[in-house]
């Protein structure tokens, strides 16, 4: 199972990813957290690691290396990727919880994050999970990842919604895009709710 966690920036995606990973582990499953947010640099600390993993983007030679591989389809023809096949350093493990990162924007004038999106899409499509393994993907804020087709490789879309008009409208857009991508398993978590009355209002159609 692969779960895409998405929503507005600041809605609490990374916190929910962390809590979800801990709960999944508590229930006897093996969570793999995929850090696909190129701007948030603190997820590894929230998960209890003292350093981030080496981004998968570096494994293929950075953005330049990815462009060269995309120009040669045979290079990307590997049918599946198993978690145990990911080299040490690119994946961190602690107490049965694993973490990988796609890539980050690190330099001025580095360019857009589109190559990270391409890599994330291909990785998730080819990631083959065993019976007890569950992948949780911390997506970048907004909806651009849908434009890159990253959701082709997921089973569930989980939208984090905070009590603001912008967040609610974005959640509606995400639901529409997810269903357009053929995903019927779309859920929402209401976050930062201060009262039961507000919860009832947000639940109304």
C-alpha positions as CSV (number, residue, x, y, z in Angstrom):
1,X,0.0,0.0,0.0
2,X,1.3,3.5,-0.9
3,X,-0.3,6.5,0.7
4,X,0.1,10.0,-0.7
5,X,-0.2,12.7,2.0
6,X,-0.9,16.1,0.5
7,X,-2.5,19.5,1.1
8,X,-1.9,23.1,1.6
9,X,1.5,24.3,2.9
10,X,1.5,24.5,6.7
11,X,-1.5,22.3,7.1
12,X,0.5,19.7,9.0
13,X,1.3,17.1,6.4
14,X,4.7,16.2,7.8
15,X,3.2,15.9,11.3
16,X,0.5,13.6,10.1
17,X,3.1,11.6,8.1
18,X,5.1,11.1,11.3
19,X,2.2,10.1,13.4
20,X,0.9,7.8,10.8
21,X,4.3,6.1,10.5
22,X,4.5,5.6,14.2
23,X,1.0,4.2,14.4
24,X,1.6,1.8,11.4
25,X,4.7,0.5,13.1
26,X,2.8,0.1,16.4
27,X,0.3,-2.1,14.6
28,X,3.1,-4.5,13.4
29,X,3.6,-3.1,9.9
30,X,6.9,-1.8,8.4
31,X,6.5,1.9,7.3
32,X,8.7,3.4,4.6
33,X,8.4,7.2,4.7
34,X,9.2,8.8,1.3
35,X,10.2,12.5,1.7
36,X,9.0,14.0,-1.6
37,X,8.8,17.6,-0.4
38,X,11.7,19.4,-1.9
39,X,11.4,22.5,0.4
40,X,10.8,20.9,3.9
41,X,14.1,19.9,5.5
42,X,13.0,18.7,8.9
43,X,11.1,15.5,8.4
44,X,14.0,13.3,9.3
45,X,14.2,14.9,12.7
46,X,10.5,14.5,13.4
47,X,11.0,10.8,12.6
48,X,13.8,10.5,15.2
49,X,16.8,10.4,12.8
50,X,19.9,12.5,13.5
51,X,20.7,13.1,9.8
52,X,18.8,13.0,6.6
53,X,19.3,10.2,4.0
54,X,21.3,10.9,0.9
55,X,18.7,11.9,-1.7
56,X,17.9,9.4,-4.4
57,X,18.6,12.2,-6.9
58,X,22.3,11.9,-6.1
59,X,22.3,8.2,-6.8
60,X,21.6,8.9,-10.4
61,X,24.0,11.8,-10.8
62,X,21.7,14.7,-9.9
63,X,19.4,16.5,-12.4
64,X,21.9,16.2,-15.2
65,X,22.1,12.4,-14.7
66,X,18.3,12.1,-14.6
67,X,18.0,13.9,-18.0
68,X,20.6,11.6,-19.5
69,X,18.7,8.5,-18.2
70,X,15.4,9.8,-19.4
71,X,16.9,10.2,-22.9
72,X,17.8,6.5,-22.8
73,X,14.6,4.6,-21.9
74,X,16.5,1.3,-21.4
75,X,18.3,2.7,-18.4
76,X,14.9,3.2,-16.7
77,X,13.5,-0.2,-17.7
78,X,14.0,-1.9,-14.4
79,X,10.6,-3.5,-13.7
80,X,10.5,-3.2,-9.9
81,X,12.4,-1.8,-6.9
82,X,12.5,-3.6,-3.6
83,X,13.2,-1.7,-0.3
84,X,16.1,-4.0,0.5
85,X,17.7,-3.2,-2.8
86,X,18.1,0.5,-1.9
87,X,21.8,1.1,-1.0
88,X,22.8,2.0,2.5
89,X,23.0,5.7,3.0
90,X,20.1,6.4,0.7
91,X,17.8,4.7,3.1
92,X,17.8,5.1,6.9
93,X,16.3,2.6,9.3
94,X,15.5,2.8,13.0
95,X,13.2,0.6,15.1
96,X,11.6,-0.9,12.0
97,X,10.9,2.5,10.4
98,X,12.6,3.5,7.2
99,X,13.1,6.9,5.5
100,X,14.2,7.9,2.0
101,X,14.3,11.3,0.4
102,X,13.8,12.1,-3.3
103,X,15.8,15.4,-3.4
104,X,15.9,19.0,-2.2
105,X,16.4,22.4,-3.7
106,X,19.7,23.4,-2.2
107,X,21.3,26.2,-4.3
108,X,20.3,29.6,-5.8
109,X,19.4,29.3,-9.5
110,X,19.3,25.5,-9.2
111,X,16.3,25.3,-11.4
112,X,12.8,23.9,-10.8
113,X,11.8,20.8,-8.9
114,X,10.4,19.0,-11.9
115,X,13.2,16.4,-12.1
116,X,12.5,15.5,-8.5
117,X,8.9,14.9,-9.5
118,X,9.9,12.7,-12.4
119,X,12.2,10.6,-10.2
120,X,9.5,10.3,-7.5
121,X,6.9,9.2,-10.1
122,X,9.1,6.5,-11.5
123,X,10.3,5.4,-8.1
124,X,6.8,5.0,-6.7
125,X,5.5,3.2,-9.9
126,X,8.3,0.6,-9.6
127,X,8.5,0.3,-5.8
128,X,7.3,-3.2,-5.0
129,X,6.1,-3.6,-1.4
130,X,5.9,-6.9,0.5
131,X,2.9,-7.9,2.6
132,X,3.7,-5.9,5.8
133,X,5.3,-2.9,4.1
134,X,3.5,0.4,3.7
135,X,4.9,3.5,2.0
136,X,3.8,7.0,3.2
137,X,4.7,9.8,0.8
138,X,5.1,13.3,2.2
139,X,4.2,15.3,-0.9
140,X,5.1,18.9,-1.7
141,X,2.5,21.5,-0.8
142,X,-0.2,22.2,-3.4
143,X,-1.2,20.3,-6.4
144,X,1.8,20.4,-8.8
145,X,2.6,16.7,-8.0
146,X,-0.6,15.8,-9.7
147,X,0.6,17.6,-12.8
148,X,3.7,15.6,-12.8
149,X,1.8,12.3,-12.5
150,X,3.3,11.2,-9.2
151,X,0.0,9.8,-8.1
152,X,0.2,7.2,-10.8
153,X,2.1,5.1,-8.3
154,X,0.0,5.4,-5.2
155,X,-3.1,3.6,-3.8
156,X,-4.5,6.2,-1.4
157,X,-4.7,10.0,-1.3
158,X,-4.9,11.5,2.2
159,X,-5.6,15.2,2.2
160,X,-4.7,17.3,5.3
161,X,-7.2,20.1,5.7
162,X,-7.0,23.0,8.1
163,X,-9.9,25.4,8.8
164,X,-9.3,28.0,6.1
165,X,-11.1,28.7,2.9
166,X,-7.9,28.3,0.9
167,X,-7.2,24.9,2.5
168,X,-10.8,23.6,1.9
169,X,-10.8,24.8,-1.7
170,X,-7.4,23.1,-2.3
171,X,-8.8,19.9,-0.8
172,X,-11.7,19.9,-3.2
173,X,-9.3,20.4,-6.1
174,X,-7.1,17.6,-4.9
175,X,-10.1,15.3,-4.6
176,X,-11.1,16.2,-8.2
177,X,-7.6,15.6,-9.5
178,X,-7.3,12.3,-7.6
179,X,-10.5,10.9,-9.1
180,X,-9.4,12.1,-12.5
181,X,-6.3,10.0,-12.0
182,X,-8.5,7.0,-11.4
183,X,-8.0,7.0,-7.6
184,X,-11.2,6.4,-5.7
185,X,-9.6,5.9,-2.3
186,X,-9.4,9.5,-1.2
187,X,-9.6,10.6,2.4
188,X,-9.2,13.8,4.5
189,X,-7.9,14.6,7.9
190,X,-9.2,17.8,9.6
191,X,-6.2,19.3,11.4
192,X,-5.9,22.3,13.7
193,X,-9.6,22.1,14.7
194,X,-10.3,24.1,17.8
195,X,-13.9,23.1,18.5
196,X,-16.5,20.4,17.8
197,X,-18.7,23.0,16.2
198,X,-16.1,23.9,13.7
199,X,-15.6,20.2,12.9
200,X,-19.3,19.8,12.1
201,X,-19.3,22.8,9.8
202,X,-16.2,21.5,7.9
203,X,-17.9,18.1,7.5
204,X,-20.9,19.6,5.8
205,X,-21.0,19.2,2.0
